[in-house]
Amino acid sequence: MSSAKKVVVWSKTGCHYCAEVKTLLDSKQIAYENISVDGNDGLRDVLQVKYGVRHVPVVEVELAGERRYVGWTDLELSHLEELLQV
């Protein structure tokens, strides 16, 4: 993984889409920070302010200073792979 790439996964326990995202990242050996929204509506409020969603998974990818995100409504693993260029 390039040092200019940062990945953050917003997730919750029991979410199979969240698990699929983490499995993909682990299989590609891409380091990521996991932010669990379990029992924390304040974190969902953060997602609402940042992206207009309260649902997970949300994957933030920062490439060369530009932040992009993939949200639960448009999350396709192939789209994420393309964004990550893996």
Secondary structure, DSSP 8 states (H G I E B T S, - for coil): --TTEEEEEEE-TT-HHHHHHHHHHHHTT---EEEE-TT-HHHHHHHHHHHS---S-EEEEEETTEEEEE-GGG--HHHHHHHHT-
